[in-house]
Amino acid sequence: MTKRPEEIALMAEAGKLLASVFSYLDQFSLAGMSTLQVNDMVDSFIVHQLSARPASKGQYGYAYALNSSRNNVVCHGVPCATDILQDGDIVNFDITLEKHGFIADSSKTYLVGDVSATARHLVQTTYDAMWKGINAVRPGAQLGDVGYAIQRHAQRNGYSVVRDFCGHGIGREMHEPPQVLHWGRPKTGLILREGMVFTIEPMLNQGRHAVHTEDDGWTVVTSDGKLSAQFEHTVAVTRNGVRVLTLRPEEAPLH
């Protein structure tokens, strides 16, 4: 379950490349673009500019380089030529990248154009909740501490945490043990050890935490139709704390 230092170094290289994919996307206003356009741009960038592989492509039969989850889509949204991003939307792009046999996984929710204050608050709270979870990671802590930190921040702001999906271990495979729940009780669950690598990727809903999967077998939406947001990083437990392997350049001064 734990990774050797040389393996974590390779994962950090993949993570740095993945962070550059989000920097690339940051250049675009997104409004008027289809989610399939965004997918194709990301696919080309990963393959041709980074000499890497979009790890989700072909995984479990999935055909795309990313998930595009807009507004009330919680996760696993499928890119589509007719899914046009509109002014006021929020959209999460969840992207995985493999380099040298190791996979990094990260996601970011984008604000498209002039977004309402209520949607902005949801997105910011979700981002902050992810960091609450990340900052709970250290050797000797337990996964329940991570989930509790996320859940407490979400509920204090009036949001619910999606319970049907969770973070996961990652390495040569996209999904490895352990499962990382985004809710929980302190001092419960797996004890964290140096060398563990996993994702923290909370999904927060404006309304109830209930979700359902649409007929395509992939797209997960809120059952009440309200907005959902998500952020994700791949992290490694270090000797003294935590290292974010997918940290984006604009985040480094803040965290």
Backbone as CSV, one residue per row, in Angstrom:
resi,resn,N_x,N_y,N_z,CA_x,CA_y,CA_z,C_x,C_y,C_z
1,MET,0.820,-1.215,0.000,0.000,0.000,0.000,0.855,1.268,0.000
2,THR,2.019,1.208,0.663,2.904,2.371,0.668,3.805,2.348,-0.564
3,LYS,4.289,3.523,-0.942,5.169,3.677,-2.101,6.585,3.995,-1.624
4,ARG,7.564,3.522,-2.387,8.954,3.851,-2.113,9.242,5.292,-2.548
5,PRO,10.264,5.935,-1.981,10.567,7.323,-2.350,10.746,7.518,-3.859
6,GLU,11.370,6.555,-4.532,11.579,6.714,-5.973,10.253,6.616,-6.739
7,GLU,9.310,5.846,-6.206,7.992,5.775,-6.835,7.223,7.075,-6.628
8,ILE,7.308,7.624,-5.440,6.638,8.905,-5.169,7.241,10.013,-6.031
9,ALA,8.542,9.945,-6.275,9.177,10.942,-7.151,8.599,10.875,-8.560
10,LEU,8.361,9.669,-9.069,7.751,9.520,-10.390,6.301,10.001,-10.384
11,MET,5.588,9.740,-9.302,4.215,10.222,-9.194,4.181,11.746,-9.130
12,ALA,5.175,12.329,-8.471,5.253,13.791,-8.408,5.515,14.387,-9.791
13,GLU,6.294,13.679,-10.599,6.517,14.149,-11.973,5.213,14.118,-12.760
14,ALA,4.454,13.017,-12.630,3.157,12.947,-13.288,2.223,14.040,-12.762
15,GLY,2.282,14.275,-11.459,1.433,15.301,-10.860,1.760,16.695,-11.350
16,LYS,3.035,16.978,-11.534,3.439,18.297,-12.042,2.944,18.496,-13.470
17,LEU,3.030,17.447,-14.276,2.507,17.526,-15.639,0.998,17.743,-15.628
18,LEU,0.312,17.042,-14.740,-1.139,17.207,-14.660,-1.511,18.616,-14.223
19,ALA,-0.759,19.176,-13.295,-1.015,20.559,-12.884,-0.901,21.511,-14.075
20,SER,0.021,21.219,-14.989,0.199,22.083,-16.162,-0.985,21.986,-17.120
21,VAL,-1.718,20.871,-17.084,-2.925,20.749,-17.905,-3.971,21.754,-17.434
22,PHE,-4.121,21.897,-16.123,-5.076,22.882,-15.605,-4.609,24.307,-15.900
23,SER,-3.311,24.550,-15.840,-2.794,25.872,-16.219,-3.116,26.172,-17.682
24,TYR,-3.024,25.169,-18.515,-3.398,25.310,-19.930,-4.884,25.660,-20.062
25,LEU,-5.748,24.950,-19.329,-7.184,25.234,-19.405,-7.528,26.614,-18.872
26,ASP,-6.749,27.093,-17.919,-7.014,28.401,-17.315,-6.968,29.528,-18.341
27,GLN,-6.348,29.300,-19.480,-6.225,30.346,-20.503,-7.545,30.633,-21.220
28,PHE,-8.498,29.726,-21.129,-9.705,29.811,-21.940,-10.886,30.299,-21.107
29,SER,-11.753,31.092,-21.755,-12.933,31.591,-21.054,-13.983,30.496,-20.878
30,LEU,-13.955,29.475,-21.724,-14.830,28.295,-21.704,-16.246,28.563,-22.212
31,ALA,-16.797,29.736,-21.981,-18.167,30.019,-22.420,-18.269,29.838,-23.936
32,GLY,-19.274,29.081,-24.376,-19.484,28.817,-25.788,-18.765,27.581,-26.294
33,MET,-17.885,27.016,-25.487,-17.190,25.789,-25.878,-18.009,24.581,-25.458
34,SER,-17.925,23.499,-26.221,-18.559,22.255,-25.796,-17.598,21.503,-24.893
35,THR,-18.167,20.654,-24.040,-17.308,19.855,-23.166,-16.478,18.864,-23.978
36,LEU,-16.959,18.471,-25.148,-16.164,17.601,-26.008,-14.962,18.354,-26.574
37,GLN,-15.148,19.640,-26.919,-14.014,20.457,-27.361,-12.937,20.498,-26.283
38,VAL,-13.353,20.744,-25.050,-12.396,20.800,-23.947,-11.679,19.459,-23.811
39,ASN,-12.432,18.365,-23.877,-11.837,17.035,-23.800,-10.772,16.845,-24.882
40,ASP,-11.108,17.204,-26.110,-10.175,16.979,-27.223,-8.919,17.824,-27.081
41,MET,-9.072,19.052,-26.576,-7.918,19.910,-26.327,-7.005,19.303,-25.263
42,VAL,-7.605,18.817,-24.196,-6.832,18.233,-23.105,-6.135,16.949,-23.567
43,ASP,-6.854,16.129,-24.301,-6.281,14.891,-24.839,-5.042,15.207,-25.670
44,SER,-5.171,16.154,-26.593,-4.058,16.522,-27.469,-2.895,17.102,-26.672
45,PHE,-3.201,17.937,-25.689,-2.149,18.574,-24.886,-1.353,17.527,-24.115
46,ILE,-2.058,16.588,-23.492,-1.372,15.546,-22.711,-0.483,14.686,-23.611
47,VAL,-1.011,14.297,-24.760,-0.272,13.381,-25.639,0.870,14.088,-26.357
48,HIS,0.576,15.239,-26.964,1.544,15.873,-27.866,2.467,16.859,-27.172
49,GLN,1.981,17.558,-26.159,2.829,18.539,-25.471,3.558,17.939,-24.277
50,LEU,2.940,16.975,-23.614,3.531,16.427,-22.392,4.094,15.020,-22.574
51,SER,3.880,14.431,-23.738,4.344,13.062,-24.011,3.927,12.102,-22.902
52,ALA,2.656,12.221,-22.525,2.090,11.393,-21.470,0.804,10.750,-21.987
53,ARG,0.111,10.032,-21.101,-1.108,9.330,-21.499,-2.291,9.788,-20.652
54,PRO,-3.437,10.112,-21.291,-4.649,10.370,-20.511,-5.123,9.052,-19.898
55,ALA,-4.970,8.910,-18.597,-5.137,7.598,-17.972,-6.585,7.129,-17.937
56,SER,-7.547,8.045,-17.990,-8.950,7.617,-17.938,-9.417,7.040,-19.271
57,LYS,-8.706,7.342,-20.340,-9.113,6.902,-21.670,-8.901,5.393,-21.793
58,GLY,-9.996,4.674,-21.927,-9.932,3.226,-21.995,-10.112,2.532,-20.659
59,GLN,-10.075,3.296,-19.561,-10.269,2.713,-18.240,-11.743,2.361,-18.039
60,TYR,-12.024,1.135,-17.699,-13.401,0.669,-17.492,-14.278,0.897,-18.723
61,GLY,-13.657,0.964,-19.898,-14.409,1.191,-21.121,-14.742,2.642,-21.397
62,TYR,-14.199,3.564,-20.616,-14.472,4.998,-20.800,-13.644,5.512,-21.976
63,ALA,-14.242,6.372,-22.799,-13.617,6.732,-24.078,-12.941,8.095,-24.094
64,TYR,-12.903,8.801,-22.956,-12.486,10.200,-22.987,-11.329,10.476,-22.027
65,ALA,-10.705,11.653,-22.226,-9.542,12.043,-21.431,-9.928,12.684,-20.111
66,LEU,-11.201,13.061,-19.965,-11.635,13.730,-18.740,-13.113,13.461,-18.483
67,ASN,-13.531,13.764,-17.256,-14.943,13.873,-16.918,-15.294,15.354,-16.877
68,SER,-16.448,15.715,-17.405,-16.908,17.109,-17.399,-18.257,17.152,-16.694
69,SER,-18.275,17.711,-15.493,-19.465,17.665,-14.652,-19.962,19.083,-14.408
70,ARG,-21.078,19.418,-15.048,-21.573,20.796,-15.087,-22.807,20.966,-14.198
71,ASN,-22.806,22.000,-13.371,-23.942,22.434,-12.553,-24.433,21.338,-11.603
72,ASN,-25.518,20.643,-11.942,-26.048,19.631,-11.030,-25.430,18.251,-11.248
73,VAL,-24.453,18.142,-12.155,-23.732,16.878,-12.336,-22.661,16.793,-11.250
74,VAL,-22.720,15.725,-10.478,-21.832,15.551,-9.339,-20.452,15.070,-9.787
75,CYS,-20.422,14.059,-10.649,-19.165,13.491,-11.117,-19.431,12.604,-12.332
76,HIS,-18.359,12.237,-13.022,-18.381,11.281,-14.132,-19.196,11.766,-15.331
77,GLY,-19.359,13.083,-15.461,-20.033,13.617,-16.635,-19.248,13.302,-17.898
78,VAL,-19.967,12.915,-18.945,-19.343,12.493,-20.197,-19.278,13.670,-21.173
79,PRO,-18.090,13.989,-21.719,-17.994,15.084,-22.695,-18.920,14.853,-23.884
80,CYS,-19.488,15.941,-24.382,-20.474,15.834,-25.458,-20.425,17.087,-26.327
81,ALA,-20.575,16.911,-27.625,-20.527,18.037,-28.569,-21.684,18.992,-28.377
82,THR,-22.797,18.515,-27.825,-23.971,19.374,-27.632,-24.065,19.939,-26.218
83,ASP,-23.102,19.593,-25.367,-23.072,20.120,-23.998,-22.236,21.400,-24.019
84,ILE,-22.908,22.522,-24.265,-22.226,23.804,-24.461,-22.161,24.564,-23.147
85,LEU,-20.968,24.966,-22.766,-20.788,25.724,-21.529,-21.333,27.135,-21.695
86,GLN,-22.154,27.542,-20.734,-22.849,28.826,-20.803,-22.364,29.759,-19.692
87,ASP,-22.505,31.060,-19.948,-22.220,32.059,-18.928,-23.028,31.743,-17.668
88,GLY,-22.374,31.697,-16.518,-23.049,31.394,-15.261,-22.913,29.962,-14.804
89,ASP,-22.387,29.080,-15.663,-22.200,27.679,-15.294,-21.034,27.514,-14.325
90,ILE,-21.074,26.422,-13.566,-19.878,25.886,-12.930,-19.647,24.509,-13.551
91,VAL,-18.382,24.150,-13.763,-18.078,22.867,-14.393,-16.786,22.308,-13.811
92,ASN,-16.846,21.049,-13.415,-15.664,20.365,-12.905,-15.034,19.534,-14.010
93,PHE,-13.734,19.695,-14.189,-12.971,18.841,-15.089,-12.067,17.948,-14.245
94,ASP,-12.306,16.652,-14.327,-11.557,15.648,-13.571,-10.652,14.926,-14.565
95,ILE,-9.337,15.033,-14.348,-8.362,14.587,-15.342,-7.327,13.682,-14.678
96,THR,-6.975,12.605,-15.351,-5.906,11.728,-14.889,-4.820,11.658,-15.965
97,LEU,-3.592,11.473,-15.510,-2.443,11.459,-16.429,-1.465,10.399,-15.961
98,GLU,-0.966,9.603,-16.905,0.053,8.597,-16.599,1.367,8.961,-17.261
99,LYS,2.439,8.874,-16.495,3.794,9.087,-16.994,4.717,8.099,-16.290
100,HIS,5.555,7.415,-17.061,6.500,6.444,-16.504,5.780,5.373,-15.672
101,GLY,4.546,5.038,-16.070,3.836,3.955,-15.412,3.083,4.334,-14.154
102,PHE,3.124,5.621,-13.766,2.422,6.062,-12.565,1.388,7.128,-12.917
103,ILE,0.281,7.105,-12.156,-0.880,7.932,-12.472,-1.066,9.012,-11.421
104,ALA,-1.405,10.218,-11.883,-1.829,11.321,-11.020,-3.272,11.671,-11.367
105,ASP,-4.014,12.155,-10.383,-5.448,12.389,-10.525,-5.791,13.707,-9.832
106,SER,-6.479,14.587,-10.537,-6.828,15.881,-9.951,-8.061,16.432,-10.656
107,SER,-8.788,17.310,-9.961,-9.916,17.981,-10.607,-10.053,19.399,-10.074
108,LYS,-10.710,20.226,-10.872,-10.922,21.629,-10.529,-12.278,22.056,-11.064
109,THR,-13.024,22.780,-10.251,-14.298,23.337,-10.699,-14.076,24.759,-11.183
110,TYR,-14.463,25.001,-12.430,-14.288,26.302,-13.073,-15.576,27.116,-13.004
111,LEU,-15.424,28.414,-12.882,-16.523,29.360,-12.970,-16.558,29.898,-14.391
112,VAL,-17.682,29.741,-15.067,-17.796,30.159,-16.467,-18.518,31.504,-16.517
113,GLY,-17.770,32.546,-16.845,-18.377,33.871,-16.980,-18.865,34.423,-15.655
114,ASP,-20.041,35.047,-15.680,-20.613,35.721,-14.517,-21.440,34.717,-13.714
115,VAL,-20.841,34.181,-12.662,-21.467,33.128,-11.860,-22.103,33.740,-10.618
116,SER,-23.249,33.228,-10.224,-23.984,33.764,-9.076,-23.160,33.650,-7.800
117,ALA,-23.470,34.518,-6.845,-22.761,34.513,-5.566,-22.972,33.198,-4.832
118,THR,-24.171,32.624,-4.938,-24.437,31.362,-4.240,-23.611,30.224,-4.835
119,ALA,-23.470,30.192,-6.156,-22.654,29.161,-6.794,-21.176,29.360,-6.452
120,ARG,-20.731,30.618,-6.452,-19.340,30.899,-6.096,-19.036,30.430,-4.674
121,HIS,-19.981,30.641,-3.781,-19.767,30.244,-2.389,-19.645,28.733,-2.268
122,LEU,-20.476,28.004,-3.003,-20.387,26.547,-3.011,-19.018,26.094,-3.501
123,VAL,-18.569,26.673,-4.599,-17.286,26.276,-5.185,-16.137,26.577,-4.223
124,GLN,-16.140,27.775,-3.632,-15.066,28.133,-2.702,-15.078,27.248,-1.465
125,THR,-16.264,26.959,-0.957,-16.365,26.099,0.222,-15.858,24.695,-0.079
126,THR,-16.161,24.191,-1.265,-15.688,22.863,-1.651,-14.166,22.831,-1.729
127,TYR,-13.592,23.870,-2.321,-12.133,23.966,-2.408,-11.513,24.009,-1.015
128,ASP,-12.096,24.826,-0.145,-11.566,24.935,1.215,-11.737,23.628,1.976
129,ALA,-12.848,22.927,1.736,-13.076,21.643,2.407,-12.022,20.618,2.002
130,MET,-11.664,20.619,0.712,-10.595,19.721,0.266,-9.316,20.002,1.056
131,TRP,-8.983,21.279,1.223,-7.755,21.618,1.938,-7.855,21.302,3.419
132,LYS,-9.043,21.398,3.984,-9.212,20.965,5.378,-8.841,19.491,5.505
133,GLY,-9.291,18.694,4.537,-8.945,17.287,4.540,-7.466,17.051,4.341
134,ILE,-6.875,17.747,3.377,-5.444,17.590,3.102,-4.614,17.940,4.340
135,ASN,-4.990,19.021,5.012,-4.207,19.477,6.167,-4.353,18.571,7.383
136,ALA,-5.295,17.623,7.323,-5.434,16.635,8.401,-4.538,15.423,8.185
137,VAL,-3.861,15.358,7.047,-3.032,14.192,6.706,-1.655,14.321,7.339
138,ARG,-1.278,13.302,8.083,0.065,13.210,8.666,0.244,11.790,9.202
139,PRO,1.457,11.331,9.365,1.645,9.995,9.930,1.002,9.902,11.318
140,GLY,0.293,8.821,11.565,-0.359,8.623,12.852,-1.788,9.124,12.893
141,ALA,-2.153,10.030,11.972,-3.556,10.436,11.859,-4.343,9.281,11.261
142,GLN,-5.672,9.402,11.282,-6.516,8.341,10.738,-7.432,8.908,9.668
143,LEU,-7.885,8.023,8.775,-8.724,8.496,7.673,-9.998,9.154,8.175
144,GLY,-10.501,8.722,9.330,-11.662,9.389,9.904,-11.406,10.853,10.213
145,ASP,-10.165,11.200,10.559,-9.806,12.601,10.810,-9.941,13.431,9.534
146,VAL,-9.532,12.831,8.407,-9.614,13.520,7.111,-11.069,13.758,6.734
147,GLY,-11.874,12.701,6.808,-13.275,12.829,6.455,-14.010,13.801,7.355
148,TYR,-13.710,13.760,8.652,-14.375,14.645,9.610,-14.059,16.108,9.314
149,ALA,-12.808,16.407,8.983,-12.424,17.795,8.686,-13.210,18.340,7.495
150,ILE,-13.393,17.496,6.492,-14.155,17.903,5.307,-15.629,18.076,5.652
151,GLN,-16.198,17.090,6.297,-17.617,17.116,6.625,-17.976,18.306,7.513
152,ARG,-17.158,18.560,8.514,-17.438,19.665,9.433,-17.461,21.004,8.694
153,HIS,-16.481,21.207,7.799,-16.439,22.483,7.072,-17.641,22.623,6.142
154,ALA,-18.004,21.527,5.476,-19.151,21.560,4.567,-20.436,21.884,5.327
155,GLN,-20.669,21.183,6.421,-21.922,21.356,7.149,-22.004,22.710,7.832
156,ARG,-20.884,23.238,8.272,-20.889,24.584,8.857,-21.317,25.634,7.846
157,ASN,-21.124,25.332,6.577,-21.510,26.265,5.515,-22.846,25.895,4.870
158,GLY,-23.525,24.917,5.418,-24.860,24.581,4.956,-24.930,23.620,3.786
159,TYR,-23.833,22.901,3.515,-23.790,21.978,2.382,-23.716,20.534,2.860
160,SER,-24.077,19.627,1.973,-23.980,18.199,2.276,-22.815,17.588,1.499
161,VAL,-22.267,16.510,2.036,-21.153,15.798,1.408,-21.697,14.546,0.724
162,VAL,-21.371,14.396,-0.557,-21.787,13.199,-1.296,-21.118,11.968,-0.672
163,ARG,-21.897,10.923,-0.433,-21.393,9.740,0.261,-21.229,8.534,-0.656
164,ASP,-21.738,8.640,-1.881,-21.699,7.492,-2.787,-20.346,7.331,-3.474
165,PHE,-19.497,8.356,-3.393,-18.194,8.323,-4.062,-17.144,8.854,-3.090
166,CYS,-15.899,8.428,-3.281,-14.862,8.758,-2.311,-13.505,8.851,-3.008
167,GLY,-12.510,9.291,-2.249,-11.140,9.260,-2.732,-10.599,7.835,-2.685
168,HIS,-9.372,7.663,-3.150,-8.834,6.312,-3.324,-7.320,6.333,-3.388
169,GLY,-6.733,5.206,-3.010,-5.316,5.039,-3.259,-5.035,5.068,-4.748
170,ILE,-3.796,5.395,-5.104,-3.434,5.548,-6.515,-1.942,5.278,-6.663
171,GLY,-1.553,4.821,-7.848,-0.149,4.535,-8.128,-0.012,4.035,-9.544
172,ARG,0.377,2.788,-9.700,0.409,2.200,-11.041,-1.008,1.958,-11.561
173,GLU,-1.953,1.812,-10.640,-3.362,1.680,-10.992,-4.098,2.949,-10.572
174,MET,-5.160,3.269,-11.318,-5.907,4.483,-10.991,-6.606,4.368,-9.641
175,HIS,-7.124,3.170,-9.360,-7.844,2.957,-8.105,-7.180,1.824,-7.330
176,GLU,-6.614,2.175,-6.183,-5.975,1.227,-5.283,-6.542,1.439,-3.880
177,PRO,-6.327,0.510,-2.959,-6.687,0.771,-1.562,-5.835,1.928,-1.030
178,PRO,-6.349,2.683,-0.050,-7.632,2.519,0.633,-8.707,3.411,0.009
179,GLN,-9.956,3.198,0.410,-11.003,4.158,0.113,-10.880,5.317,1.102
180,VAL,-11.039,6.535,0.593,-10.893,7.741,1.424,-12.243,8.452,1.469
181,LEU,-12.980,8.219,2.558,-14.299,8.834,2.694,-14.166,10.306,3.051
182,HIS,-15.144,11.090,2.601,-15.112,12.535,2.842,-16.025,12.943,3.988
183,TRP,-16.339,12.001,4.818,-17.045,12.244,6.072,-16.532,11.190,7.055
184,GLY,-16.804,11.401,8.331,-16.338,10.402,9.284,-16.216,10.964,10.683
185,ARG,-15.656,10.144,11.570,-15.452,10.525,12.959,-13.956,10.545,13.267
186,PRO,-13.523,11.506,14.073,-12.101,11.568,14.424,-11.641,10.286,15.102
187,LYS,-10.363,9.982,14.911,-9.726,8.834,15.559,-10.399,7.509,15.203
188,THR,-10.872,7.424,13.957,-11.396,6.157,13.444,-10.779,5.903,12.075
189,GLY,-10.825,4.666,11.645,-10.349,4.332,10.311,-8.867,4.023,10.254
190,LEU,-8.395,3.801,9.040,-7.018,3.410,8.788,-6.028,4.428,9.339
191,ILE,-4.983,3.942,9.991,-3.911,4.815,10.475,-2.967,5.121,9.314
192,LEU,-2.673,6.400,9.118,-1.843,6.836,8.000,-0.365,6.610,8.300
193,ARG,0.351,6.159,7.265,1.784,5.904,7.392,2.537,6.600,6.260
194,GLU,3.779,6.956,6.535,4.626,7.568,5.523,4.671,6.684,4.274
195,GLY,4.512,7.292,3.118,4.580,6.563,1.858,3.229,6.227,1.263
196,MET,2.154,6.387,2.034,0.824,6.191,1.451,0.520,7.318,0.460
197,VAL,-0.123,6.953,-0.645,-0.519,7.945,-1.664,-1.991,7.716,-2.012
198,PHE,-2.771,8.780,-1.968,-4.199,8.659,-2.254,-4.763,10.007,-2.686
199,THR,-5.997,9.977,-3.169,-6.665,11.212,-3.571,-7.619,11.662,-2.476
200,ILE,-7.788,12.968,-2.401,-8.835,13.586,-1.584,-9.665,14.421,-2.547
201,GLU,-10.973,14.110,-2.674,-11.763,14.694,-3.763,-13.232,14.912,-3.372
202,PRO,-13.472,15.750,-2.363,-14.848,15.928,-1.890,-15.772,16.524,-2.939
203,MET,-17.008,16.025,-2.924,-18.106,16.570,-3.719,-19.134,17.135,-2.745
204,LEU,-19.419,18.430,-2.841,-20.381,19.075,-1.962,-21.608,19.487,-2.757
205,ASN,-22.783,19.262,-2.164,-24.053,19.615,-2.800,-24.718,20.771,-2.076
206,GLN,-25.421,21.610,-2.853,-26.209,22.674,-2.241,-27.354,22.105,-1.415
207,GLY,-27.928,21.030,-1.889,-29.072,20.428,-1.212,-28.698,19.143,-0.504
208,ARG,-29.517,18.118,-0.682,-29.279,16.833,-0.037,-28.105,16.096,-0.687
209,HIS,-27.551,15.148,0.046,-26.388,14.420,-0.497,-26.798,13.326,-1.471
210,ALA,-28.094,13.050,-1.598,-28.557,11.962,-2.465,-28.243,12.249,-3.931
211,VAL,-27.804,11.204,-4.650,-27.465,11.318,-6.072,-28.033,10.109,-6.806
212,HIS,-28.082,10.210,-8.128,-28.415,9.026,-8.921,-27.668,9.077,-10.247
213,THR,-27.506,7.909,-10.863,-26.776,7.783,-12.117,-27.756,7.765,-13.278
214,GLU,-27.450,8.553,-14.316,-28.336,8.642,-15.466,-28.196,7.405,-16.363
215,ASP,-29.016,7.367,-17.397,-29.125,6.166,-18.228,-27.850,5.826,-18.997
216,ASP,-26.928,6.795,-19.153,-25.684,6.486,-19.869,-24.753,5.605,-19.041
217,GLY,-25.095,5.390,-17.775,-24.282,4.547,-16.916,-23.084,5.235,-16.303
218,TRP,-22.879,6.504,-16.627,-21.728,7.253,-16.128,-22.136,8.479,-15.316
219,THR,-22.964,9.335,-15.912,-23.231,10.663,-15.374,-24.015,10.583,-14.072
220,VAL,-23.436,11.146,-13.006,-24.068,11.151,-11.684,-24.562,12.565,-11.393
221,VAL,-25.837,12.701,-11.040,-26.446,14.016,-10.803,-27.049,14.067,-9.404
222,THR,-27.253,15.285,-8.907,-27.943,15.453,-7.625,-29.400,15.045,-7.800
223,SER,-29.948,14.354,-6.828,-31.326,13.885,-6.927,-32.329,15.035,-6.873
224,ASP,-31.947,16.138,-6.215,-32.861,17.278,-6.109,-32.601,18.356,-7.157
225,GLY,-31.652,18.124,-8.065,-31.385,19.068,-9.141,-30.557,20.275,-8.756
226,LYS,-30.099,20.338,-7.501,-29.310,21.491,-7.069,-27.838,21.319,-7.459
227,LEU,-27.089,22.397,-7.314,-25.701,22.424,-7.768,-24.805,21.521,-6.926
228,SER,-23.732,21.059,-7.573,-22.692,20.294,-6.902,-21.331,20.780,-7.392
229,ALA,-20.330,20.723,-6.527,-18.971,21.120,-6.904,-17.976,20.114,-6.348
230,GLN,-16.806,20.060,-6.964,-15.771,19.119,-6.542,-14.389,19.696,-6.817
231,PHE,-13.443,19.346,-5.944,-12.015,19.557,-6.185,-11.280,18.299,-5.754
232,GLU,-10.093,18.096,-6.345,-9.338,16.883,-6.051,-7.850,17.117,-6.195
233,HIS,-7.102,16.539,-5.263,-5.648,16.457,-5.385,-5.188,15.041,-5.038
234,THR,-4.031,14.670,-5.585,-3.324,13.460,-5.182,-2.276,13.854,-4.148
235,VAL,-2.262,13.161,-3.012,-1.362,13.527,-1.920,-0.553,12.314,-1.467
236,ALA,0.605,12.596,-0.889,1.456,11.557,-0.299,1.698,11.892,1.167
237,VAL,1.628,10.881,2.013,1.951,11.068,3.424,3.471,11.089,3.553
238,THR,4.000,12.155,4.154,5.440,12.309,4.330,5.829,12.012,5.781
239,ARG,7.106,12.100,6.057,7.576,11.830,7.421,6.939,12.783,8.429
240,ASN,6.737,14.041,7.997,6.242,15.056,8.935,4.846,15.570,8.612
241,GLY,4.269,15.143,7.508,2.964,15.686,7.161,2.465,15.164,5.830
242,VAL,2.278,16.079,4.873,1.664,15.720,3.604,2.319,16.500,2.475
243,ARG,2.409,15.866,1.317,2.897,16.517,0.105,1.817,16.393,-0.954
244,VAL,1.429,17.507,-1.545,0.416,17.506,-2.602,1.141,17.316,-3.931
245,LEU,0.951,16.174,-4.548,1.703,15.831,-5.754,1.159,16.518,-6.997
246,THR,-0.076,17.012,-6.943,-0.696,17.662,-8.099,-0.882,19.167,-7.872
247,LEU,-0.116,19.738,-6.958,-0.247,21.156,-6.613,-0.053,22.033,-7.843
248,ARG,-0.974,22.964,-8.048,-0.893,23.866,-9.195,-0.070,25.099,-8.828
249,PRO,0.568,25.738,-9.819,1.476,26.854,-9.517,0.844,27.956,-8.678
250,GLU,-0.419,28.275,-8.932,-1.052,29.380,-8.207,-1.375,29.004,-6.769
251,GLU,-1.319,27.722,-6.444,-1.619,27.282,-5.083,-0.406,27.291,-4.162
252,ALA,0.777,27.233,-4.729,1.982,27.060,-3.923,2.152,28.150,-2.849
253,PRO,1.910,29.437,-3.148,2.081,30.449,-2.100,1.041,30.333,-0.995
254,LEU,-0.105,29.702,-1.297,-1.214,29.670,-0.335,-1.134,28.488,0.586
255,HIS,-0.543,27.375,0.089,-0.583,26.142,0.863,0.812,25.521,0.899
